[in-house]
Amino acid sequence: MLITSSSSSSSSSSFSSSSSSSEEEEEEEEEEEEEEEEEEEEEEEEEEEEKKKKKKRRRRRRRRRRRRRRRRRRRRRCFEYLTAKILL
């Protein structure tokens, strides 16, 4: 009878320790999940910032191209006008 009771008490103590370790594991898992979520959010924010930068770059490029085209057109028109005037 004594042996049985001692074995049952030891099993209960091991159970309690295992339950606490499982709680710790759960807490660790939750913390890891939270960290992963935070990292994902940060990555998303960085991606959004990169997209904004790309948009700005595209806009700048488009503006530059338009300006160049306008300048070229003006120069051509002026040149054509002057050459036509000189030839006449």
Distance bins in CASP14 RR format, pairs under 12 A and 6 or more apart:
PFRMAT RR
TARGET T0000
AUTHOR 0000-0000-0000
RMODE 2
METHOD distances of the structure
MODEL  1
1 7 0 0 0 0 0 1 0 0 0 0 0
1 8 0 0 0 0 0 1 0 0 0 0 0
2 8 0 0 0 0 0 1 0 0 0 0 0
2 9 0 0 0 0 0 1 0 0 0 0 0
3 9 0 0 0 0 0 1 0 0 0 0 0
3 10 0 0 0 0 0 1 0 0 0 0 0
4 10 0 0 0 0 0 1 0 0 0 0 0
4 11 0 0 0 0 0 1 0 0 0 0 0
5 11 0 0 0 0 0 1 0 0 0 0 0
5 12 0 0 0 0 0 1 0 0 0 0 0
6 12 0 0 0 0 0 1 0 0 0 0 0
6 13 0 0 0 0 0 1 0 0 0 0 0
7 13 0 0 0 0 0 1 0 0 0 0 0
7 14 0 0 0 0 0 1 0 0 0 0 0
8 14 0 0 0 0 0 1 0 0 0 0 0
8 15 0 0 0 0 0 1 0 0 0 0 0
9 15 0 0 0 0 0 1 0 0 0 0 0
9 16 0 0 0 0 0 1 0 0 0 0 0
10 16 0 0 0 0 0 1 0 0 0 0 0
10 17 0 0 0 0 0 1 0 0 0 0 0
11 17 0 0 0 0 0 1 0 0 0 0 0
11 18 0 0 0 0 0 1 0 0 0 0 0
12 18 0 0 0 0 0 1 0 0 0 0 0
12 19 0 0 0 0 0 1 0 0 0 0 0
13 19 0 0 0 0 0 1 0 0 0 0 0
13 20 0 0 0 0 0 1 0 0 0 0 0
14 20 0 0 0 0 0 1 0 0 0 0 0
14 21 0 0 0 0 0 1 0 0 0 0 0
15 21 0 0 0 0 0 1 0 0 0 0 0
15 22 0 0 0 0 0 1 0 0 0 0 0
16 22 0 0 0 0 0 1 0 0 0 0 0
16 23 0 0 0 0 0 1 0 0 0 0 0
17 23 0 0 0 0 0 1 0 0 0 0 0
17 24 0 0 0 0 0 1 0 0 0 0 0
18 24 0 0 0 0 0 1 0 0 0 0 0
18 25 0 0 0 0 0 1 0 0 0 0 0
19 25 0 0 0 0 0 1 0 0 0 0 0
19 26 0 0 0 0 0 1 0 0 0 0 0
20 26 0 0 0 0 0 1 0 0 0 0 0
20 27 0 0 0 0 0 1 0 0 0 0 0
21 27 0 0 0 0 0 1 0 0 0 0 0
21 28 0 0 0 0 0 1 0 0 0 0 0
22 28 0 0 0 0 0 1 0 0 0 0 0
22 29 0 0 0 0 0 1 0 0 0 0 0
23 29 0 0 0 0 0 1 0 0 0 0 0
23 30 0 0 0 0 0 1 0 0 0 0 0
24 30 0 0 0 0 0 1 0 0 0 0 0
24 31 0 0 0 0 0 1 0 0 0 0 0
25 31 0 0 0 0 0 1 0 0 0 0 0
25 32 0 0 0 0 0 1 0 0 0 0 0
26 32 0 0 0 0 0 1 0 0 0 0 0
26 33 0 0 0 0 0 1 0 0 0 0 0
27 33 0 0 0 0 0 1 0 0 0 0 0
27 34 0 0 0 0 0 1 0 0 0 0 0
28 34 0 0 0 0 0 1 0 0 0 0 0
28 35 0 0 0 0 0 1 0 0 0 0 0
29 35 0 0 0 0 0 1 0 0 0 0 0
29 36 0 0 0 0 0 1 0 0 0 0 0
30 36 0 0 0 0 0 1 0 0 0 0 0
30 37 0 0 0 0 0 1 0 0 0 0 0
31 37 0 0 0 0 0 1 0 0 0 0 0
31 38 0 0 0 0 0 1 0 0 0 0 0
32 38 0 0 0 0 0 1 0 0 0 0 0
32 39 0 0 0 0 0 1 0 0 0 0 0
33 39 0 0 0 0 0 1 0 0 0 0 0
33 40 0 0 0 0 0 1 0 0 0 0 0
34 40 0 0 0 0 0 1 0 0 0 0 0
34 41 0 0 0 0 0 1 0 0 0 0 0
35 41 0 0 0 0 0 1 0 0 0 0 0
35 42 0 0 0 0 0 1 0 0 0 0 0
36 42 0 0 0 0 0 1 0 0 0 0 0
36 43 0 0 0 0 0 1 0 0 0 0 0
37 43 0 0 0 0 0 1 0 0 0 0 0
37 44 0 0 0 0 0 1 0 0 0 0 0
38 44 0 0 0 0 0 1 0 0 0 0 0
38 45 0 0 0 0 0 1 0 0 0 0 0
39 45 0 0 0 0 0 1 0 0 0 0 0
39 46 0 0 0 0 0 1 0 0 0 0 0
40 46 0 0 0 0 0 1 0 0 0 0 0
40 47 0 0 0 0 0 1 0 0 0 0 0
41 47 0 0 0 0 0 1 0 0 0 0 0
41 48 0 0 0 0 0 1 0 0 0 0 0
42 48 0 0 0 0 0 1 0 0 0 0 0
42 49 0 0 0 0 0 1 0 0 0 0 0
43 49 0 0 0 0 0 1 0 0 0 0 0
43 50 0 0 0 0 0 1 0 0 0 0 0
44 50 0 0 0 0 0 1 0 0 0 0 0
44 51 0 0 0 0 0 1 0 0 0 0 0
45 51 0 0 0 0 0 1 0 0 0 0 0
45 52 0 0 0 0 0 1 0 0 0 0 0
46 52 0 0 0 0 0 1 0 0 0 0 0
46 53 0 0 0 0 0 1 0 0 0 0 0
47 53 0 0 0 0 0 1 0 0 0 0 0
47 54 0 0 0 0 0 1 0 0 0 0 0
48 54 0 0 0 0 0 1 0 0 0 0 0
48 55 0 0 0 0 0 1 0 0 0 0 0
49 55 0 0 0 0 0 1 0 0 0 0 0
49 56 0 0 0 0 0 1 0 0 0 0 0
50 56 0 0 0 0 0 1 0 0 0 0 0
50 57 0 0 0 0 0 1 0 0 0 0 0
51 57 0 0 0 0 0 1 0 0 0 0 0
51 58 0 0 0 0 0 1 0 0 0 0 0
52 58 0 0 0 0 0 1 0 0 0 0 0
52 59 0 0 0 0 0 1 0 0 0 0 0
53 59 0 0 0 0 0 1 0 0 0 0 0
53 60 0 0 0 0 0 1 0 0 0 0 0
54 60 0 0 0 0 0 1 0 0 0 0 0
54 61 0 0 0 0 0 1 0 0 0 0 0
55 61 0 0 0 0 0 1 0 0 0 0 0
55 62 0 0 0 0 0 1 0 0 0 0 0
56 62 0 0 0 0 0 1 0 0 0 0 0
56 63 0 0 0 0 0 1 0 0 0 0 0
57 63 0 0 0 0 0 1 0 0 0 0 0
57 64 0 0 0 0 0 1 0 0 0 0 0
58 64 0 0 0 0 0 1 0 0 0 0 0
58 65 0 0 0 0 0 1 0 0 0 0 0
59 65 0 0 0 0 0 1 0 0 0 0 0
59 66 0 0 0 0 0 1 0 0 0 0 0
60 66 0 0 0 0 0 1 0 0 0 0 0
60 67 0 0 0 0 0 1 0 0 0 0 0
61 67 0 0 0 0 0 1 0 0 0 0 0
61 68 0 0 0 0 0 1 0 0 0 0 0
62 68 0 0 0 0 0 1 0 0 0 0 0
62 69 0 0 0 0 0 1 0 0 0 0 0
63 69 0 0 0 0 0 1 0 0 0 0 0
63 70 0 0 0 0 0 1 0 0 0 0 0
64 70 0 0 0 0 0 1 0 0 0 0 0
64 71 0 0 0 0 0 1 0 0 0 0 0
65 71 0 0 0 0 0 1 0 0 0 0 0
65 72 0 0 0 0 0 1 0 0 0 0 0
66 72 0 0 0 0 0 1 0 0 0 0 0
66 73 0 0 0 0 0 1 0 0 0 0 0
67 73 0 0 0 0 0 1 0 0 0 0 0
67 74 0 0 0 0 0 1 0 0 0 0 0
68 74 0 0 0 0 0 1 0 0 0 0 0
68 75 0 0 0 0 0 1 0 0 0 0 0
69 75 0 0 0 0 0 1 0 0 0 0 0
69 76 0 0 0 0 0 1 0 0 0 0 0
70 76 0 0 0 0 0 1 0 0 0 0 0
70 77 0 0 0 0 0 1 0 0 0 0 0
71 77 0 0 0 0 0 1 0 0 0 0 0
71 78 0 0 0 0 0 1 0 0 0 0 0
72 78 0 0 0 0 0 1 0 0 0 0 0
72 79 0 0 0 0 0 1 0 0 0 0 0
73 79 0 0 0 0 0 1 0 0 0 0 0
73 80 0 0 0 0 0 1 0 0 0 0 0
74 80 0 0 0 0 0 1 0 0 0 0 0
74 81 0 0 0 0 0 1 0 0 0 0 0
75 81 0 0 0 0 0 1 0 0 0 0 0
75 82 0 0 0 0 0 1 0 0 0 0 0
76 82 0 0 0 0 0 1 0 0 0 0 0
76 83 0 0 0 0 0 1 0 0 0 0 0
76 84 0 0 0 0 0 1 0 0 0 0 0
77 83 0 0 0 0 0 1 0 0 0 0 0
77 84 0 0 0 0 0 1 0 0 0 0 0
78 84 0 0 0 0 0 1 0 0 0 0 0
78 85 0 0 0 0 0 1 0 0 0 0 0
79 85 0 0 0 0 0 1 0 0 0 0 0
79 86 0 0 0 0 0 1 0 0 0 0 0
80 86 0 0 0 0 0 1 0 0 0 0 0
80 87 0 0 0 0 0 1 0 0 0 0 0
81 87 0 0 0 0 0 1 0 0 0 0 0
81 88 0 0 0 0 0 1 0 0 0 0 0
82 88 0 0 0 0 0 1 0 0 0 0 0
END
